[in-house]
Amino acid sequence: MAPPPWLLSGLRPQSSTPIAWAAVTRASVSLATPLAVGFALDRPAYGALVSMGALSGVIGDTADAYRMRILNIAVPQLFGALGIMLGTLVYGTGWGAVAALTLVGLVSGMMSTIGAVASVSGLLLLLNAVVGAGLPMPSPWWAAPLLLTVGGLFVLTLTLLAWPLRRKLPERVVVAGTYLAVADLLAAAGTDAYEERRQAVTQSLNTSYDLILARRARYHGRSNAMVRLLAQLNVVIPLVEAAPAVHVRRLTLPDEIPAAVRELAVAVEESRTGRPGLTLPAPDSPATRAVDSALRHAAVVVHKADPDPYNVDDRLGRPAVLGVRIRRATRDVLLSGASWRYGLRLALCIGLAQALTSLVLVPRSYWVALTVTFVLKPDFGSVFSRAVLRSVGTAAGLVIAAPVLAAVPIGWWDVPVMVVLAALIPALTAKGYAFQTAAITPVILLLSDLLNHQGFQLVWPRFLDSLIGCAIVLVAGYLLWPESWHVRIGHRLADAVADIADYVAYAFEPGGDRAERVRARRRIYRDLSVVRSEFQRALTEPPPVGTRAAAWWPLVVAVERIVDATTAARVRVNHGAAEPPPAEVAEVRRQLRELAEGIRASEVLVEVRTELPGDEEGVLAPLRQEVAAARAIASPQP
């Protein structure tokens, strides 16, 4: 009678995630202060709307770097203001509200496939449109958008208070964290802990490049501090490349090498300059010579006070100007089948929810469409598990809200209550989705009560609305779309394997561009990170999806090892090993392409042995072994 594992994983608090106490304080101040001001001015509805805008800002404040936090809070607020304005204009129009919110749902869903900021912007666009179409707003029509924007700007102001003291710290800290992750990777070379450490390095590099390049996009190379940080981040790449060369040979590096990398991490975080003092053991193989060379070069760049801004090897390329990025994103969204499919799924569910709210003569509310919006998000994990967890979290939130709405009359007592309830949002969000839902539910109920004055009578209808919204998502947004309840790991993994085949050919092409090779490898690792995310999502699905997903895990690991082996072979060639014969490279590439085709054609993993002849002492011997192992794990049935 025990609950299934996929449900337990969502209900189990993530105790390892620390609570951001600064965010807790900021949430309490930003949500309670507008209420106090509203009561002082005898405009409680105005205070509630400002607090709603602040709630959106609190939920969206998830970045570390301050410039990214500005984007994460300010840009979505503009879309949120547009959403509340559209909702207000169609309030009480019946079919007009259904059509308008369905169209907004389509746009919101397609926006969500662009990126993180666009996803939050699309979420607020739809959420606020639903609220505006479901609750009476104060006149004139521009009052609600203005008040919500003020709330978001209030959160942004509180967030930026520490900027003069910490404006460069988050970026330095994240780059230093990448160096620490690389130090752990080098220490784990030749051991069973290497795979886990390499995954941590990939994630750290992704985060660091995203933060640095996002900040650099505004300055286009004019900020010396950003140029220096980017240079320090770029020179860690050769160390990452050298690690597989050591690991595949099962070599163990001396302790002095990881310790030296950790010293570089401290130098990055403290922004030290001067002459680096390295005392390293003499290398004794091509692989250890690669590590020694990369480490010495990194030490020079880390301690250099003013790197030449015109000679920085930006391996990911300078971000394009804003207009180009907007046109590119718009074109990609309009031509993407996945974008249209998700937009149509969300539009269908919102249309059904709003039709039930606006047209059916039963006491339904905007909460149905609100539930649909929160649950049906592609970048938030399994739709099925989120629907179940949403129901559980809402029930817990209503248990918190019921005594508040029953015992606390509308007035000044709402302010200290909001101080406590708002603090729970960032504190419980770190513990998981069900906990976040339990924290947000009483806050939204308290704010909506200031607009419609229904009090304790809100509790039971809101729970029924949540169940109806979850049911709409499960049927119209999950069961009717096979891609939702089928394992999608195979096709994405097949695409990654096909890219690896091209990477192998490019890695050993005579006279190939090293920077382009590094960019190709980073793209593959990013693709594999997406595969890992999809794998984690699928594991939270109920059987048989979760069970089938688990079967793909060995192949995911095997494909990652192929990339490592390819990089290791290239590094060994760079440091003195003989170039592999073109015929051997072509055979490895052919086997990888067959593996990609087999993965696409296979619903069930079938073991098929394959032989890759070649020089057992040659540079490609470890790569051939990894490819053969992957082929043994999954190949099409003969």
Secondary structure per residue as TSV (DSSP state, phi and psi in degrees):
chain	resnum	aa	ss	phi	psi
A	1	M	-	360.0	7.5
A	2	A	-	-70.4	148.5
A	3	P	-	-62.2	151.1
A	4	P	-	-65.5	154.8
A	5	P	H	-59.9	-37.4
A	6	W	H	-63.8	-30.2
A	7	L	H	-79.2	-40.0
A	8	L	H	-62.0	-37.0
A	9	S	H	-63.6	-31.7
A	10	G	H	-81.5	-28.6
A	11	L	H	-88.2	-13.6
A	12	R	S	-80.6	122.2
A	13	P	-	-64.8	141.5
A	14	Q	-	-82.7	82.2
A	15	S	T	-66.0	-21.4
A	16	S	T	-75.1	-14.4
A	17	T	S	-82.7	119.6
A	18	P	-	-72.8	154.0
A	19	I	-	-86.5	130.0
A	20	A	-	-84.4	97.4
A	21	W	H	-67.3	-31.5
A	22	A	H	-62.6	-39.9
A	23	A	H	-66.7	-35.5
A	24	V	H	-61.6	-47.9
A	25	T	H	-63.4	-43.1
A	26	R	H	-62.8	-39.7
A	27	A	H	-64.6	-43.4
A	28	S	H	-61.5	-46.5
A	29	V	H	-67.2	-44.6
A	30	S	H	-71.3	-27.2
A	31	L	H	-92.9	-30.1
A	32	A	H	-85.2	-34.4
A	33	T	H	-61.0	-46.0
A	34	P	H	-59.5	-35.0
A	35	L	H	-64.0	-43.3
A	36	A	H	-61.8	-42.9
A	37	V	H	-65.3	-41.3
A	38	G	H	-61.4	-42.2
A	39	F	H	-68.3	-37.9
A	40	A	H	-63.3	-34.9
A	41	L	T	-92.9	4.2
A	42	D	T	60.0	36.8
A	43	R	-	-130.8	65.1
A	44	P	H	-60.9	-32.6
A	45	A	H	-65.9	-38.6
A	46	Y	H	-63.4	-43.8
A	47	G	H	-61.5	-37.8
A	48	A	H	-64.5	-39.8
A	49	L	H	-68.2	-39.4
A	50	V	H	-63.5	-39.9
A	51	S	H	-65.4	-34.9
A	52	M	H	-62.7	-42.5
A	53	G	H	-63.0	-38.7
A	54	A	H	-65.4	-36.4
A	55	L	H	-60.7	-42.0
A	56	S	H	-61.9	-40.6
A	57	G	H	-65.8	-38.7
A	58	V	H	-64.5	-43.0
A	59	I	H	-65.9	-37.0
A	60	G	H	-82.5	-9.9
A	61	D	-	-82.1	80.8
A	62	T	-	-118.6	-2.2
A	63	A	-	-90.5	171.8
A	64	D	S	-103.9	-50.1
A	65	A	S	-70.5	139.5
A	66	Y	H	-65.5	-37.3
A	67	R	H	-67.7	-33.9
A	68	M	H	-70.8	-31.4
A	69	R	H	-67.5	-35.4
A	70	I	H	-60.9	-45.4
A	71	L	H	-63.8	-44.2
A	72	N	H	-66.2	-25.4
A	73	I	H	-100.2	-48.1
A	74	A	H	-71.9	-48.1
A	75	V	H	-62.6	-48.6
A	76	P	H	-60.4	-30.6
A	77	Q	H	-62.7	-35.7
A	78	L	H	-63.7	-42.6
A	79	F	H	-69.2	-34.2
A	80	G	H	-63.7	-40.5
A	81	A	H	-63.7	-40.4
A	82	L	H	-62.8	-39.9
A	83	G	H	-64.2	-44.9
A	84	I	H	-66.7	-32.5
A	85	M	H	-66.7	-45.6
A	86	L	H	-62.9	-43.0
A	87	G	H	-62.7	-40.5
A	88	T	H	-63.2	-38.0
A	89	L	H	-69.1	-26.9
A	90	V	T	-105.0	9.0
A	91	Y	T	-59.6	127.4
A	92	G	T	74.1	17.8
A	93	T	-	-98.6	4.2
A	94	G	T	67.4	-114.7
A	95	W	H	-61.9	-30.1
A	96	G	H	-61.8	-42.0
A	97	A	H	-65.9	-40.5
A	98	V	H	-60.8	-48.1
A	99	A	H	-65.2	-43.4
A	100	A	H	-64.5	-46.3
A	101	L	H	-70.4	-31.6
A	102	T	H	-63.4	-43.8
A	103	L	H	-65.0	-42.3
A	104	V	H	-62.1	-38.1
A	105	G	H	-62.2	-40.4
A	106	L	H	-62.1	-48.2
A	107	V	H	-63.9	-43.4
A	108	S	H	-61.6	-43.5
A	109	G	H	-63.5	-42.2
A	110	M	H	-68.7	-36.2
A	111	M	H	-62.3	-34.1
A	112	S	T	-65.0	-17.6
A	113	T	T	-87.8	-2.0
A	114	I	T	-78.4	-52.0
A	115	G	-	179.6	-174.8
A	116	A	H	-65.0	-50.2
A	117	V	H	-64.4	-42.6
A	118	A	H	-64.7	-34.5
A	119	S	H	-64.9	-46.1
A	120	V	H	-66.2	-37.6
A	121	S	H	-62.8	-44.7
A	122	G	H	-63.3	-37.0
A	123	L	H	-62.2	-48.7
A	124	L	H	-69.1	-34.5
A	125	L	H	-56.6	-47.0
A	126	L	H	-75.9	-43.5
A	127	L	H	-58.1	-48.6
A	128	N	H	-70.9	-31.9
A	129	A	H	-63.2	-39.8
A	130	V	H	-64.5	-44.7
A	131	V	H	-64.1	-43.8
A	132	G	H	-63.7	-33.9
A	133	A	H	-80.6	-12.8
A	134	G	H	-110.6	-17.5
A	135	L	S	-122.8	143.7
A	136	P	-	-69.5	129.4
A	137	M	-	-107.2	151.6
A	138	P	-	-67.1	150.0
A	139	S	S	-86.2	156.4
A	140	P	S	-77.4	-175.2
A	141	W	T	-64.6	-25.2
A	142	W	T	-87.3	-5.5
A	143	A	H	-65.9	-48.2
A	144	A	H	-62.9	-48.1
A	145	P	H	-58.2	-40.1
A	146	L	H	-65.1	-44.4
A	147	L	H	-66.4	-41.4
A	148	L	H	-63.7	-40.0
A	149	T	H	-64.0	-40.1
A	150	V	H	-59.4	-40.9
A	151	G	H	-62.0	-44.4
A	152	G	H	-64.0	-40.2
A	153	L	H	-67.5	-29.7
A	154	F	H	-64.7	-44.1
A	155	V	H	-62.1	-43.6
A	156	L	H	-61.3	-40.0
A	157	T	H	-63.7	-44.3
A	158	L	H	-63.0	-36.1
A	159	T	H	-66.2	-36.2
A	160	L	G	-88.9	1.3
A	161	L	G	-60.2	-33.4
A	162	A	G	-90.2	3.0
A	163	W	H	-58.9	-44.8
A	164	P	H	-58.5	-28.2
A	165	L	H	-92.6	-25.8
A	166	R	H	-127.8	22.9
A	167	R	S	-67.2	-23.4
A	168	K	S	-107.7	-10.2
A	169	L	H	-63.9	-47.1
A	170	P	H	-58.3	-40.0
A	171	E	H	-68.1	-41.7
A	172	R	H	-64.5	-40.4
A	173	V	H	-63.5	-41.5
A	174	V	H	-69.9	-35.5
A	175	V	H	-68.8	-41.0
A	176	A	H	-61.7	-36.9
A	177	G	H	-63.4	-33.7
A	178	T	H	-64.3	-41.9
A	179	Y	H	-62.3	-40.4
A	180	L	H	-64.5	-38.7
A	181	A	H	-64.5	-38.9
A	182	V	H	-66.7	-38.0
A	183	A	H	-60.8	-43.0
A	184	D	H	-64.4	-35.9
A	185	L	H	-64.1	-45.5
A	186	L	H	-66.1	-35.9
A	187	A	H	-67.6	-27.8
A	188	A	H	-90.5	-4.1
A	189	A	T	-57.9	134.5
A	190	G	T	83.9	4.0
A	191	T	S	-122.5	171.9
A	192	D	T	-71.8	-15.7
A	193	A	T	-81.7	-1.8
A	194	Y	H	-63.1	-43.7
A	195	E	H	-60.1	-44.6
A	196	E	H	-64.2	-40.1
A	197	R	H	-66.7	-37.1
A	198	R	H	-66.4	-37.7
A	199	Q	H	-62.7	-39.1
A	200	A	H	-64.6	-36.9
A	201	V	H	-66.0	-43.3
A	202	T	H	-58.5	-46.8
A	203	Q	H	-63.8	-41.4
A	204	S	H	-65.7	-41.5
A	205	L	H	-63.3	-42.5
A	206	N	H	-58.5	-47.4
A	207	T	H	-63.8	-44.6
A	208	S	H	-64.8	-46.3
A	209	Y	H	-64.9	-39.3
A	210	D	H	-61.1	-43.8
A	211	L	H	-67.6	-48.7
A	212	I	H	-67.5	-45.6
A	213	L	H	-69.6	-33.2
A	214	A	H	-64.3	-40.2
A	215	R	H	-73.1	-37.2
A	216	R	H	-69.3	-24.1
A	217	A	H	-58.5	-30.4
A	218	R	H	-76.3	-34.7
A	219	Y	H	-93.4	-19.8
A	220	H	T	51.8	44.0
A	221	G	T	90.2	-0.4
A	222	R	-	-82.5	-15.0
A	223	S	-	-89.6	114.5
A	224	N	H	-62.4	-36.8
A	225	A	H	-62.9	-42.3
A	226	M	H	-70.5	-36.4
A	227	V	H	-63.4	-40.7
A	228	R	H	-66.4	-43.8
A	229	L	H	-62.6	-40.2
A	230	L	H	-65.1	-39.3
A	231	A	H	-63.3	-42.7
A	232	Q	H	-63.9	-34.4
A	233	L	H	-73.1	-39.6
A	234	N	H	-65.4	-37.0
A	235	V	T	-75.1	-6.5
A	236	V	T	-80.1	-16.1
A	237	I	H	-59.7	-46.5
A	238	P	H	-59.0	-32.9
A	239	L	H	-65.7	-40.7
A	240	V	H	-64.4	-38.3
A	241	E	H	-67.5	-34.8
A	242	A	H	-74.9	-24.9
A	243	A	H	-59.3	-45.6
A	244	P	H	-62.2	-32.8
A	245	A	H	-62.6	-35.7
A	246	V	H	-75.1	-41.5
A	247	H	H	-68.7	-42.7
A	248	V	H	-65.7	-22.8
A	249	R	T	-90.5	3.6
A	250	R	T	56.0	39.5
A	251	L	-	-90.3	147.5
A	252	T	-	-111.3	123.2
A	253	L	-	-79.2	148.7
A	254	P	-	-62.1	151.9
A	255	D	T	-62.1	-24.2
A	256	E	H	-63.1	-28.9
A	257	I	H	-72.2	-53.3
A	258	P	H	-59.6	-35.6
A	259	A	H	-63.7	-39.3
A	260	A	H	-64.6	-38.1
A	261	V	H	-66.5	-37.8
A	262	R	H	-65.8	-35.1
A	263	E	H	-63.6	-37.0
A	264	L	H	-65.0	-36.6
A	265	A	H	-60.9	-42.5
A	266	V	H	-64.4	-40.0
A	267	A	H	-63.8	-38.4
A	268	V	H	-65.6	-47.7
A	269	E	H	-64.5	-36.1
A	270	E	T	-92.9	1.4
A	271	S	T	55.6	46.5
A	272	R	-	-74.4	152.5
A	273	T	-	-132.6	172.6
A	274	G	S	119.3	-164.6
A	275	R	-	-87.4	129.2
A	276	P	-	-72.6	138.8
A	277	G	-	-108.9	94.7
A	278	L	-	-107.9	132.3
A	279	T	-	-124.8	99.1
A	280	L	-	-117.7	147.3
A	281	P	-	-68.6	154.0
A	282	A	-	-69.1	134.2
A	283	P	-	-70.5	152.6
A	284	D	-	-131.1	14.1
A	285	S	S	-159.6	164.5
A	286	P	H	-56.1	-38.7
A	287	A	H	-67.0	-47.2
A	288	T	H	-69.6	-29.0
A	289	R	H	-66.8	-35.7
A	290	A	H	-63.4	-42.9
A	291	V	H	-63.9	-45.1
A	292	D	H	-61.2	-46.2
A	293	S	H	-63.4	-45.2
A	294	A	H	-65.2	-38.5
A	295	L	H	-68.8	-41.6
A	296	R	H	-66.1	-39.9
A	297	H	H	-66.0	-40.6
A	298	A	H	-62.4	-39.1
A	299	A	H	-63.2	-38.8
A	300	V	H	-64.6	-45.9
A	301	V	H	-69.3	-40.2
A	302	V	H	-60.4	-39.1
A	303	H	H	-91.2	-1.1
A	304	K	-	-79.3	128.1
A	305	A	S	-73.5	-36.6
A	306	D	S	-139.9	79.4
A	307	P	-	-64.1	148.9
A	308	D	-	-62.7	115.7
A	309	P	T	-66.3	-15.1
A	310	Y	T	-100.5	6.4
A	311	N	S	-130.0	28.3
A	312	V	-	-91.4	127.5
A	313	D	-	-83.1	85.9
A	314	D	-	-79.9	100.8
A	315	R	T	-75.2	-17.7
A	316	L	T	-99.9	-3.9
A	317	G	-	86.8	145.2
A	318	R	-	-69.6	135.1
A	319	P	-	-59.9	143.6
A	320	A	-	-70.6	164.0
A	321	V	-	-65.4	161.3
A	322	L	H	-59.8	-42.7
A	323	G	H	-61.4	-40.3
A	324	V	H	-64.7	-42.5
A	325	R	H	-65.4	-37.8
A	326	I	H	-65.4	-45.2
A	327	R	H	-63.8	-40.3
A	328	R	H	-65.1	-44.3
A	329	A	H	-64.6	-41.4
A	330	T	H	-61.9	-44.6
A	331	R	H	-62.8	-43.3
A	332	D	H	-63.3	-39.9
A	333	V	H	-67.6	-44.3
A	334	L	H	-68.3	-26.7
A	335	L	T	-100.1	3.2
A	336	S	-	-93.7	123.5
A	337	G	H	-64.9	-39.1
A	338	A	H	-63.5	-38.3
A	339	S	H	-63.2	-45.6
A	340	W	H	-65.6	-39.9
A	341	R	H	-63.0	-44.7
A	342	Y	H	-68.5	-40.5
A	343	G	H	-59.1	-42.3
A	344	L	H	-67.7	-37.5
A	345	R	H	-60.6	-48.5
A	346	L	H	-66.6	-40.7
A	347	A	H	-62.4	-41.7
A	348	L	H	-61.6	-46.4
A	349	C	H	-67.5	-41.1
A	350	I	H	-66.3	-40.4
A	351	G	H	-60.5	-43.9
A	352	L	H	-64.8	-43.5
A	353	A	H	-64.4	-43.1
A	354	Q	H	-71.5	-33.7
A	355	A	H	-63.0	-42.7
A	356	L	H	-62.8	-38.0
A	357	T	H	-71.4	-43.1
A	358	S	H	-91.7	-28.1
A	359	L	T	-112.3	-31.9
A	360	V	S	-81.6	132.9
A	361	L	S	-82.0	63.0
A	362	V	S	-133.5	156.0
A	363	P	-	-73.6	74.5
A	364	R	-	-102.5	168.2
A	365	S	-	-140.8	177.5
A	366	Y	T	-61.7	-15.2
A	367	W	H	-64.0	-26.1
A	368	V	H	-63.7	-53.9
A	369	A	H	-65.3	-31.9
A	370	L	H	-63.3	-42.6
A	371	T	H	-63.0	-43.1
A	372	V	H	-57.2	-44.1
A	373	T	H	-64.4	-43.9
A	374	F	H	-67.2	-36.3
A	375	V	H	-79.5	-42.7
A	376	L	-	-89.2	72.5
A	377	K	-	-123.8	124.7
A	378	P	G	-69.9	-27.2
A	379	D	G	-94.4	13.2
A	380	F	G	-115.0	19.8
A	381	G	S	95.9	-162.4
A	382	S	-	-64.3	130.0
A	383	V	H	-65.7	-42.9
A	384	F	H	-62.3	-51.7
A	385	S	H	-66.4	-34.4
A	386	R	H	-66.1	-36.7
A	387	A	H	-63.3	-43.6
A	388	V	H	-66.9	-45.2
A	389	L	H	-66.5	-32.6
A	390	R	H	-62.5	-42.3
A	391	S	H	-63.1	-44.9
A	392	V	H	-64.6	-45.6
A	393	G	H	-64.3	-38.6
A	394	T	H	-65.0	-41.1
A	395	A	H	-61.1	-42.8
A	396	A	H	-65.5	-40.0
A	397	G	H	-64.4	-37.2
A	398	L	H	-68.3	-32.0
A	399	V	H	-62.5	-36.8
A	400	I	H	-72.4	-41.0
A	401	A	H	-74.3	-32.1
A	402	A	H	-56.2	-53.0
A	403	P	H	-65.6	-29.5
A	404	V	H	-66.3	-49.6
A	405	L	H	-67.5	-29.2
A	406	A	H	-79.7	-37.4
A	407	A	H	-101.6	-22.3
A	408	V	S	-104.2	112.5
A	409	P	-	-73.3	156.7
A	410	I	S	-63.2	124.4
A	411	G	S	159.6	-156.3
A	412	W	T	-64.4	-24.4
A	413	W	T	-66.1	-19.3
A	414	D	H	-65.6	-24.7
A	415	V	H	-68.4	-54.8
A	416	P	H	-63.5	-32.3
A	417	V	H	-63.3	-41.7
A	418	M	H	-66.2	-34.0
A	419	V	H	-56.0	-43.5
A	420	V	H	-74.5	-46.9
A	421	L	H	-65.3	-39.9
A	422	A	H	-64.9	-35.9
A	423	A	H	-63.5	-26.9
A	424	L	H	-70.5	-23.9
A	425	I	H	-64.1	-58.8
A	426	P	H	-68.3	-28.8
A	427	A	H	-67.1	-42.4
A	428	L	H	-88.5	-23.1
A	429	T	H	-58.7	-34.9
A	430	A	T	-66.9	-14.3
A	431	K	T	-93.9	-13.9
A	432	G	-	140.1	169.9
A	433	Y	H	-65.9	-43.3
A	434	A	H	-61.7	-38.3
A	435	F	H	-69.1	-39.3
A	436	Q	H	-61.8	-43.7
A	437	T	H	-61.2	-41.8
A	438	A	H	-63.1	-30.3
A	439	A	H	-81.8	-38.4
A	440	I	H	-75.6	-34.0
A	441	T	H	-55.5	-52.3
A	442	P	H	-65.4	-30.2
A	443	V	H	-66.0	-46.9
A	444	I	H	-64.5	-38.8
A	445	L	H	-64.4	-41.6
A	446	L	H	-64.8	-42.2
A	447	L	H	-68.7	-41.4
A	448	S	H	-68.3	-28.1
A	449	D	H	-66.2	-29.3
A	450	L	H	-71.4	-17.2
A	451	L	H	-96.7	-32.7
A	452	N	H	-120.6	-5.6
A	453	H	-	55.3	45.7
A	454	Q	-	-99.6	-14.8
A	455	G	G	60.6	-137.5
A	456	F	G	-61.8	-22.5
A	457	Q	G	-65.5	-12.7
A	458	L	G	-72.5	-25.9
A	459	V	H	-63.7	-60.2
A	460	W	H	-65.3	-44.1
A	461	P	H	-59.3	-36.4
A	462	R	H	-66.6	-35.4
A	463	F	H	-66.7	-42.9
A	464	L	H	-63.7	-39.6
A	465	D	H	-60.7	-40.7
A	466	S	H	-63.2	-41.8
A	467	L	H	-64.4	-41.0
A	468	I	H	-64.7	-44.6
A	469	G	H	-60.8	-42.3
A	470	C	H	-64.5	-38.1
A	471	A	H	-65.2	-40.9
A	472	I	H	-60.9	-43.1
A	473	V	H	-64.5	-44.0
A	474	L	H	-63.6	-36.2
A	475	V	I	-86.8	-58.6
A	476	A	I	-82.5	-21.3
A	477	G	I	-110.6	-3.0
A	478	Y	I	-129.1	-63.0
A	479	L	I	-67.1	-32.4
A	480	L	T	-78.6	-6.0
A	481	W	-	-122.1	98.1
A	482	P	H	-55.4	-29.9
A	483	E	H	-64.9	-18.0
A	484	S	H	-75.6	-35.4
A	485	W	H	-114.4	16.4
A	486	H	S	-107.0	149.6
A	487	V	-	-71.0	120.8
A	488	R	-	-101.5	12.4
A	489	I	H	-69.5	-39.1
A	490	G	H	-57.6	-51.3
A	491	H	H	-66.7	-39.6
A	492	R	H	-67.6	-38.2
A	493	L	H	-67.8	-36.7
A	494	A	H	-62.4	-41.4
A	495	D	H	-61.4	-40.7
A	496	A	H	-64.7	-40.6
A	497	V	H	-65.1	-39.7
A	498	A	H	-62.0	-39.7
A	499	D	H	-65.6	-35.7
A	500	I	H	-65.5	-37.3
A	501	A	H	-59.3	-43.1
A	502	D	H	-66.8	-36.3
A	503	Y	H	-64.1	-39.8
A	504	V	H	-61.1	-44.6
A	505	A	H	-63.5	-40.8
A	506	Y	H	-71.8	-34.5
A	507	A	H	-63.1	-30.3
A	508	F	T	-114.8	19.8
A	509	E	S	-76.7	129.1
A	510	P	T	-59.6	128.7
A	511	G	T	73.7	18.9
A	512	G	-	-67.8	151.7
A	513	D	-	-76.0	118.2
A	514	R	H	-65.2	-40.3
A	515	A	H	-62.5	-40.9
A	516	E	H	-66.5	-36.4
A	517	R	H	-62.9	-41.8
A	518	V	H	-65.4	-41.4
A	519	R	H	-61.5	-40.3
A	520	A	H	-63.6	-41.9
A	521	R	H	-65.1	-41.2
A	522	R	H	-64.9	-37.4
A	523	R	H	-63.3	-40.5
A	524	I	H	-64.4	-44.1
A	525	Y	H	-63.3	-36.2
A	526	R	H	-64.6	-41.8
A	527	D	H	-60.5	-40.9
A	528	L	H	-68.8	-30.2
A	529	S	H	-63.6	-38.9
A	530	V	H	-64.1	-40.3
A	531	V	H	-61.5	-42.4
A	532	R	H	-61.9	-42.3
A	533	S	H	-61.8	-42.5
A	534	E	H	-64.0	-37.6
A	535	F	H	-62.7	-46.0
A	536	Q	H	-63.4	-38.4
A	537	R	H	-62.2	-44.9
A	538	A	H	-65.9	-32.3
A	539	L	H	-63.9	-25.8
A	540	T	T	-82.8	-6.3
A	541	E	S	-76.8	152.4
A	542	P	-	-71.1	163.8
A	543	P	T	-59.6	149.5
A	544	P	T	-91.4	-1.6
A	545	V	H	-61.7	-48.0
A	546	G	H	-62.0	-38.6
A	547	T	H	-66.7	-41.4
A	548	R	H	-67.1	-37.1
A	549	A	H	-62.4	-40.4
A	550	A	H	-60.0	-29.6
A	551	A	H	-68.3	-20.6
A	552	W	T	-83.6	-13.0
A	553	W	H	-58.2	-46.3
A	554	P	H	-58.4	-35.7
A	555	L	H	-71.0	-37.1
A	556	V	H	-58.2	-46.1
A	557	V	H	-63.9	-41.8
A	558	A	H	-62.3	-40.4
A	559	V	H	-66.0	-39.6
A	560	E	H	-62.3	-37.4
A	561	R	H	-68.1	-30.0
A	562	I	H	-63.5	-42.6
A	563	V	H	-62.2	-44.6
A	564	D	H	-60.2	-43.5
A	565	A	H	-65.5	-37.5
A	566	T	H	-63.4	-46.8
A	567	T	H	-62.1	-42.6
A	568	A	H	-61.1	-41.5
A	569	A	H	-63.4	-42.0
A	570	R	H	-63.2	-40.6
A	571	V	H	-64.5	-40.4
A	572	R	H	-63.9	-38.8
A	573	V	H	-65.0	-39.5
A	574	N	H	-62.6	-24.1
A	575	H	T	-115.3	33.9
A	576	G	T	114.9	-14.3
A	577	A	-	-73.1	157.0
A	578	A	-	-73.0	144.1
A	579	E	-	-64.0	139.5
A	580	P	-	-73.2	150.9
A	581	P	-	-61.9	142.4
A	582	P	H	-56.9	-34.6
A	583	A	H	-64.8	-36.9
A	584	E	H	-68.8	-39.9
A	585	V	H	-62.7	-43.5
A	586	A	H	-62.7	-38.1
A	587	E	H	-67.8	-41.9
A	588	V	H	-61.3	-42.6
A	589	R	H	-63.7	-41.0
A	590	R	H	-62.2	-42.9
A	591	Q	H	-62.7	-39.0
A	592	L	H	-66.4	-40.1
A	593	R	H	-65.0	-39.4
A	594	E	H	-63.3	-38.4
A	595	L	H	-63.4	-42.5
A	596	A	H	-61.5	-44.7
A	597	E	H	-64.4	-37.9
A	598	G	H	-66.5	-38.3
A	599	I	H	-64.1	-41.1
A	600	R	H	-64.5	-32.9
A	601	A	H	-88.2	-8.7
A	602	S	-	-106.6	126.9
A	603	E	S	-88.9	-26.9
A	604	V	S	-124.0	137.6
A	605	L	-	-73.8	127.1
A	606	V	B	-125.2	128.6
A	607	E	-	-76.9	129.5
A	608	V	-	-137.3	121.2
A	609	R	-	-77.0	145.6
A	610	T	-	-142.4	151.0
A	611	E	-	-113.9	135.5
A	612	L	-	-120.2	94.3
A	613	P	-	-69.1	152.8
A	614	G	S	164.9	177.5
A	615	D	-	-70.4	118.3
A	616	E	T	-68.3	-18.1
A	617	E	T	-100.0	-0.1
A	618	G	S	-75.6	171.4
A	619	V	T	-69.8	-23.9
A	620	L	T	-93.6	4.4
A	621	A	H	-59.1	-48.3
A	622	P	H	-62.2	-36.1
A	623	L	H	-65.1	-43.1
A	624	R	H	-61.1	-37.3
A	625	Q	H	-65.2	-40.8
A	626	E	H	-67.3	-40.6
A	627	V	H	-63.6	-43.3
A	628	A	H	-62.2	-38.8
A	629	A	H	-65.0	-41.5
A	630	A	H	-65.0	-40.8
A	631	R	H	-63.4	-32.6
A	632	A	H	-70.8	-30.0
A	633	I	H	-74.9	-43.6
A	634	A	S	-146.9	114.7
A	635	S	B	-146.5	156.4
A	636	P	-	-66.4	147.9
A	637	Q	-	-67.3	131.8
A	638	P	-	-60.9	360.0
